Amino acid sequence: MRVFQELRKDWKLLLLEEPHARRLAVAIKHSAKYFLAACFYYSGLTGILLARRLRTSKAALIVGYHGVQNGTASFLSRGHSLKNIAELLAFLSKHLRPLALDEVVGALIQSKSPPPGFVLTFDDGLVNNVSLAIPLVQSMRIPVTFFVPAGFVGSPEDPWPILVREIVYAWPRPTIPAEPGLWPSLFVEGDAGRFAASHRIKRALKGCEGRRLEILGRLALHSGGFPRAPESDRVVNPELLRKMIGPGLSVGAHSRTHPILSGLDPERAHEEIAGSRLDLQRLLGTEVLDFAYPNGRFRDFDETTHRLVQEAGFRCALTTEPGTVGAGDDPFALRRCMPQDVPAFLASFDLLLRVWNDRRRPADRMQPILSRKSYLSLPTIGEMM
């Protein structure tokens, strides 16, 4: 039954996002994938093949999430369903060993292969990570690293991707006006329409570092103001931030204000990167060693950014480029898979495909950043934060 429920939701998005001429072919392809994923998962093949592939490749898998919500997944969910996360983590723990991030990074620094397990991370430092994710991972004994945008800790403002979502979800009219060169007029009636419009605008604004605030201000004016996310979907305050460290829990930096770092001049990029580490260390009273690039695709940071992360004293940096982590990979551009908010039968199959596609990739450290193999030309909906 869950296979049909997820497929029905997928078809609704196809009607919004695909041209008429492509809808039938894409619908058939998606349907075949869903049924194949279900067969692999419920027969046990997905877990067996995933574990075997990582052992053969001598590689680890890093998995990343953002927000968490304690309800059923829907188009207007502000985070992944806790149930979907719990299902996938239970599946991964059954077939792979949970690893702390420092186990993987430590192996790479010593030019060794990491253990064939999985690492769990969360980006954006949201309140729901503390209230929902921490109790879950502690009950399952899974280490986790939280990447926090330091400039929003205890702030009355939200990071811009969250602001986009809240503006679209609160939009009072049937359409959002076109922004020339960025998006056409967007139909926002219905949950699926708001969901698709939110991600269309986020994707467009990622390339507008200099104009982003001005465009968002104009949208907010039309929508009646700057709506804030609910309390559980905001960045933590200093008190909650300190609950993100402890046995099995660690905090890394996610810049200060979540910009696309490749769009900044070197001076401001330095402030965002090094400043975030100093801010978090001051708030936590402990060393912060890990970094995650905002958005995190290869085009979202560059050789200068890459160097600045090292100069700031971090030991590693994570991307959102899917794939595995093996000997010879770059500690300052680690690949990470970001599951979509779907049941474990489908999320685990996606992870298996990511691992399989990555099996013959040359070690990233030998390639310039923009020459490294990317498996996605555009971000999937589950990865756009």
C-alpha positions in Angstrom: 0.0 0.0 0.0 2.8 2.5 0.8 4.3 1.9 -2.6 1.1 3.1 -4.2 0.8 6.1 -1.8 4.3 7.3 -2.6 3.8 6.7 -6.3 0.6 8.7 -6.3 2.4 11.7 -4.7 5.2 11.4 -7.2 2.7 11.5 -10.1 1.2 14.8 -8.7 4.6 16.4 -8.9 5.1 15.1 -12.5 2.0 17.0 -13.5 3.5 20.2 -12.2 7.1 19.8 -13.3 7.2 17.8 -16.5 6.2 18.9 -20.0 3.1 17.1 -21.4 5.2 15.3 -24.0 7.4 13.7 -21.3 4.9 12.8 -18.6 3.9 9.3 -19.7 7.5 8.2 -20.2 8.6 9.6 -16.9 5.6 8.1 -15.1 6.4 4.7 -16.5 10.1 5.0 -15.5 9.2 6.2 -11.9 6.6 3.4 -11.5 9.1 0.7 -12.5 11.6 2.1 -10.0 9.1 2.1 -7.2 8.1 -1.5 -7.8 11.8 -2.6 -8.2 12.7 -0.8 -5.0 9.9 -2.6 -3.1 11.0 -6.0 -4.4 14.6 -5.5 -3.5 13.8 -4.1 0.0 11.3 -6.7 1.1 13.3 -9.6 -0.3 16.4 -8.3 1.7 18.5 -7.7 -1.5 19.0 -4.0 -0.9 20.7 -4.4 2.4 22.9 -7.3 1.2 24.0 -5.5 -1.9 24.6 -2.2 -0.2 26.8 -3.8 2.5 28.7 -5.9 -0.1 29.3 -2.9 -2.3 30.8 -0.8 0.5 33.0 -3.7 1.7 34.2 -4.3 -1.9 34.9 -0.6 -2.5 36.4 -0.1 1.0 34.2 2.9 1.4 31.9 4.6 3.9 28.6 6.3 3.3 27.7 9.7 4.8 24.0 10.4 5.1 22.5 13.9 5.6 19.2 15.4 6.7 17.8 18.9 7.5 14.6 19.3 9.5 12.5 16.7 11.2 8.8 16.6 11.9 6.7 14.3 14.0 3.9 13.7 11.5 3.1 12.1 8.2 5.2 13.2 5.2 3.3 15.6 3.0 4.0 18.3 0.4 4.0 21.0 3.0 6.1 19.2 5.6 8.9 21.4 6.9 11.1 18.5 7.6 11.5 14.8 7.0 9.0 12.5 8.7 10.6 11.1 11.9 9.0 7.7 11.0 10.8 7.7 7.6 14.1 8.7 9.2 13.8 6.0 11.9 13.0 3.3 9.3 16.0 4.2 7.2 18.3 4.4 10.2 17.1 1.0 11.4 17.7 -0.5 8.0 21.2 1.0 7.8 22.1 -0.1 11.3 21.0 -3.6 10.5 23.4 -3.9 7.5 26.2 -1.4 8.3 28.1 -0.2 11.3 27.2 3.4 12.5 30.3 5.5 12.5 31.3 8.8 14.0 32.5 11.4 11.4 35.9 11.5 13.0 36.4 7.7 12.3 36.0 8.4 8.6 38.1 11.6 8.5 40.8 10.0 10.7 41.2 7.2 8.2 41.4 9.6 5.2 44.0 11.8 7.0 46.2 8.6 7.5 45.6 7.7 3.8 43.6 4.6 4.8 40.3 3.3 3.8 37.4 4.2 6.2 35.4 1.4 7.8 32.5 0.2 5.6 29.7 1.9 7.6 27.6 5.0 7.6 27.8 8.4 9.2 24.8 10.5 10.1 24.6 14.3 9.8 22.0 17.0 10.1 22.3 20.5 8.5 20.9 23.9 9.6 20.9 23.3 13.4 17.1 23.4 13.8 15.2 23.1 17.1 13.5 19.9 15.9 17.0 18.3 15.6 17.2 18.6 19.4 13.6 17.7 20.3 13.2 14.9 17.8 16.4 13.7 16.2 18.6 13.5 19.3 16.2 11.2 21.3 15.9 9.0 18.2 19.6 8.6 17.5 20.5 8.2 21.2 17.9 5.4 21.5 19.5 3.7 18.5 23.1 4.5 19.6 24.0 6.2 16.3 26.6 9.0 16.5 25.6 12.2 14.8 27.1 15.6 13.7 24.9 18.7 13.5 26.1 21.5 11.2 24.9 24.9 12.4 24.8 28.3 10.7 26.4 30.2 13.5 24.9 33.7 12.6 21.4 32.5 13.2 21.9 30.9 16.7 19.3 32.7 18.8 18.5 35.1 16.0 15.1 36.7 15.2 15.7 35.8 11.6 15.7 32.5 9.6 18.2 31.4 6.9 17.0 32.5 3.5 16.0 29.0 2.2 13.6 28.7 5.2 12.3 32.3 4.5 11.5 31.3 0.9 9.5 28.3 2.0 7.6 30.4 4.6 6.8 33.1 2.1 5.5 30.6 -0.5 3.5 28.6 2.1 1.8 31.8 3.3 1.2 33.3 -0.2 -2.3 34.7 -0.3 -3.0 34.7 -4.0 -3.3 31.9 -6.7 0.0 32.8 -8.4 3.4 34.2 -7.6 4.5 36.8 -10.2 7.3 36.1 -12.6 10.8 37.2 -11.8 12.4 37.9 -15.2 15.3 35.6 -15.9 14.6 33.5 -12.8 11.2 32.0 -12.9 7.9 32.4 -14.7 4.5 33.1 -13.0 4.1 30.2 -10.6 0.8 28.6 -9.8 0.5 28.0 -6.0 -3.0 26.7 -5.4 -2.9 23.4 -3.6 -0.2 21.8 -1.5 1.7 20.3 -4.5 1.7 23.7 -6.2 3.2 25.5 -3.2 5.8 22.8 -2.7 7.0 22.9 -6.3 7.0 26.7 -6.3 9.0 26.9 -3.2 11.8 24.7 -4.6 11.7 26.5 -8.0 12.4 29.8 -6.3 15.1 28.4 -4.0 16.9 26.9 -7.0 16.7 30.2 -8.8 17.9 32.3 -5.9 21.0 30.1 -5.2 22.6 31.8 -8.2 21.6 35.4 -7.1 23.9 36.1 -4.1 24.0 39.8 -4.7 20.2 40.2 -5.4 18.7 37.6 -3.1 17.7 39.8 -0.2 16.2 42.4 -2.5 14.1 39.8 -4.3 13.0 38.2 -1.1 12.1 41.6 0.3 9.9 42.3 -2.7 8.2 38.9 -2.3 7.7 39.4 1.4 6.1 42.8 0.7 3.6 41.2 -1.7 2.8 38.4 0.8 2.2 40.7 3.7 5.5 40.6 5.6 8.4 38.3 6.5 6.7 35.2 8.0 8.8 33.2 10.5 9.0 29.5 10.6 7.3 27.7 13.5 9.5 27.6 16.7 10.5 24.0 16.0 11.8 24.9 12.5 14.1 27.7 13.6 17.8 27.6 14.3 18.5 26.8 17.9 19.3 29.3 20.6 22.6 29.0 22.6 21.0 26.8 25.3 19.7 24.3 22.8 23.0 24.5 20.8 24.8 23.1 23.9 22.5 20.1 23.9 24.0 19.2 20.5 27.3 18.1 22.1 27.9 15.2 24.3 28.5 11.4 24.0 27.8 10.5 20.4 26.9 14.1 19.5 29.0 16.8 17.9 28.6 20.2 16.2 30.2 21.5 13.0 29.9 24.8 11.3 27.6 25.6 8.3 28.9 29.1 7.7 27.5 32.2 9.4 24.5 33.1 7.2 24.1 30.2 4.7 25.3 32.0 1.5 26.4 30.2 -1.6 30.2 30.6 -0.9 31.3 30.5 -4.6 29.3 33.8 -5.1 31.3 35.7 -2.4 34.5 37.6 -2.7 37.4 36.0 -0.7 37.2 38.4 2.2 33.5 37.8 2.9 34.0 34.0 2.3 36.7 34.1 5.0 34.3 35.8 7.4 31.6 33.3 6.7 33.9 30.3 7.1 36.4 31.2 9.8 33.9 33.4 11.6 31.4 30.5 11.9 34.0 28.4 13.6 35.0 31.1 16.1 31.4 31.9 16.9 30.5 28.3 17.6 33.6 27.7 19.7 32.8 30.8 21.8 29.2 29.6 22.3 30.2 26.0 23.1 33.5 26.4 24.8 34.9 23.5 22.8 36.8 23.0 19.5 34.7 22.9 16.3 36.5 20.8 13.6 34.0 20.0 10.9 32.4 22.2 8.2 29.5 21.7 5.7 29.2 23.9 2.6 25.8 25.6 2.3 23.9 23.9 -0.5 27.0 21.9 -1.1 27.3 21.1 -4.8 30.7 21.5 -6.5 29.4 24.7 -8.2 28.6 26.1 -4.8 32.2 26.4 -3.6 35.5 26.8 -5.4 39.2 26.4 -5.0 39.5 29.6 -2.9 36.7 28.5 -0.6 38.2 25.0 -0.3 41.5 26.6 0.7 39.8 29.0 3.2 38.2 26.1 5.0 41.6 24.5 5.6 43.1 27.8 6.7 40.3 28.3 9.2 41.5 25.2 11.0 38.8 22.7 10.1 39.8 19.1 9.6 37.1 18.3 7.0 34.2 19.7 4.9 31.1 18.0 3.6 29.3 18.5 0.3 25.8 17.3 -0.8 27.3 15.7 -3.9 26.1 12.1 -3.7 28.6 9.2 -3.6 30.8 7.3 -1.1 34.0 8.2 0.8 37.1 6.1 0.2 40.8 6.3 0.4 42.2 9.1 -1.7 39.1 11.2 -1.5 39.3 14.8 -0.4 38.7 15.4 3.3 37.6 19.0 2.4 35.0 17.9 -0.1 33.5 14.7 1.3 30.5 13.3 -0.7 27.2 12.9 1.2 23.9 11.4 0.2 20.7 13.3 1.2 17.7 11.0 1.3 14.3 12.2 0.2 11.4 12.1 2.6 10.2 8.7 1.5 9.8 5.3 3.2 12.8 3.2 3.7 12.1 0.8 0.8 12.6 3.7 -1.6 15.3 5.7 0.3 17.5 2.6 0.7 17.2 1.7 -3.0 18.3 5.3 -3.9 21.3 4.9 -1.6 22.1 1.6 -3.3 22.0 3.3 -6.7 24.2 6.1 -5.4 26.8 3.6 -4.2 26.6 1.5 -7.3 27.0 4.6 -9.6 30.1 5.7 -7.6 32.0 2.4 -7.8 34.5 3.3 -10.6 34.9 7.0 -9.8 38.6 8.2 -9.5 39.6 9.5 -6.1 38.4 13.1 -5.8 41.7 14.4 -4.4 43.3 13.9 -7.7 40.8 16.2 -9.6 40.2 20.0 -9.5 36.8 20.6 -7.8 34.9 21.5 -11.0 36.3 18.5 -12.8 35.1 16.0 -10.2 32.3 13.7 -11.3 28.8 14.9 -10.3 25.9 12.5 -10.6 23.2 15.2 -10.6 23.0 18.1 -13.0 20.2 19.7 -10.8 19.4 19.1 -7.2 16.5 16.8 -6.3 13.7 18.1 -4.2 14.9 16.3 -1.1 18.4 17.9 -1.4 17.5 21.6 -1.9 18.2 23.3 1.4 
